[in-house]
């Protein structure tokens, strides 16, 4: 029997019981649709997690000076006076995996503008801070290399600071006083919102690190160096290069510990990505269960169908159908059911994830992989659950089958 | 085996002399014997009990014969029919159909023989429901290598032979019992089989329709088709040219029916149902 004829015959057989065929397919439709939708939502979630982590700066490294030890008393990290501007300069020139470097220091204090005042942190940073944090000014402009070299008394306000000190006017070009030192506002940063810990990242003032060192902290050493690797893949390389460079520059003997610490955020990024991947797998496996149930539905109906059509099988055998002809016939019927269900399921899954992303506002991603996966899965389900009933039909004894009432 | 089948096919295509005359030409080819059965034994095992359904049956059938097999239920005639139709295998003894030792074949090979050499007509018609007459007749050709075009042509031709050419797209439930049985006969004929096996073909039909069906068989037999008919009705058997009676798994008698009834003539004397209603 030619395969095309069998396929036509399978369609006719399924047509004879439209309602039953549809309900059988419904199991597969729901299964495939659920797998596609869940994968789309999971991958969408993964994407937005990655996006959020990228905004933290996954390729950022922060170098702190080591902790100071006096007798038995250890002071916290960053207390040692080991990081210098020259270190920062050396990292910039000698570490090829490093893209941007921003020396940093910090001061706190009361900021006054006109009759308003506000307590905030003042970050002394380099020009490349904007590139490293991917954080630009919304109004005005970032300070220049010239400002750094000349320890210019200029500053950039975070949005929270700007809103509190200049509620009604444009801060750019105006003066503020930080711990009685007058600074000219040259720009306002874009809003960044809360960080992962819930702190307001916009409650900040940026100023040239040279100015902060000289005018505010009165402390000639850097509190940190902010570095970005050329890409997030190069983080490890950059970290290694910086470690080697700084150990050499600080003349640290081979078995001595570092006098600095390097932190990166890739651990956080990896953890978050892993979490969202687990979420995707979880969603998909829950959806697969419904596909499995759909497959059992196919098996159930095919078994009923074989019993119901025992006499037909007998007739076919009496006119010359071999066991394998009967096997093929029922296997193809099961396959047609699961494939049709699979195709309809894919359409519904795609439509469903569009609707969900429209209503809930979540990003959803339908990949060729998820479509191929669920399509392949439905073929396997059809073959697997169709085989047993088909084999049962093929092994029937023609005499008994013909007599079956 | 293939060569044997080719021969068988060319045989069935040859024009045969009228059935009533003896067949001297045929005796040269294939010894003239279409079926040679020797000491056939069939034992069923029902748990511990052995049932001896056939206890040594020997019979020969020549091409072009019209044999009626008779006997009470339990006489072994159904078992014999199943073996004759290659649906079952003998426990002992030989069965040679068209020079092929059928008793030694495997399951798939038996399916092949059923497809090429045997046409079945059953008591309960055994048509596929919700499937047109034409498609029912086409069924055996689905399992042989025949093009779609040839399959349709041959099926229409077979339906024409049984006088149903104007009903080819009817479904079984739109046909009368006699018409359904004629569709079944067309299905049995479509692959040019060596024998047509009819198992109680009139069992579900009223007396006039039964005669009509027998008329079809007689016409086919006149065309040279070998027919073996199982029946327990002496009335129906009287249309056949040879009577074989089974009892207790053996052949009790095997006689030529010198004066078979002619169904076409009987039909003239039996009024149709409509006429009876009018009367």
Interface residues (C-beta under 8 A of the other chain):
Chain A: X1 X5 X9 X12 X16 X311 X312 X314 X315 X316 X317 X318 X319 X320 X321 X322 X323 X324 X325 X398 X399 X402
Chain B: X82 X85 X87 X88 X107 X108 X111 X112 X114 X115 X116 X120 X122 X126 X127 X128 X130 X131 X139 X140 X142 X143 X144 X148 X187 X191
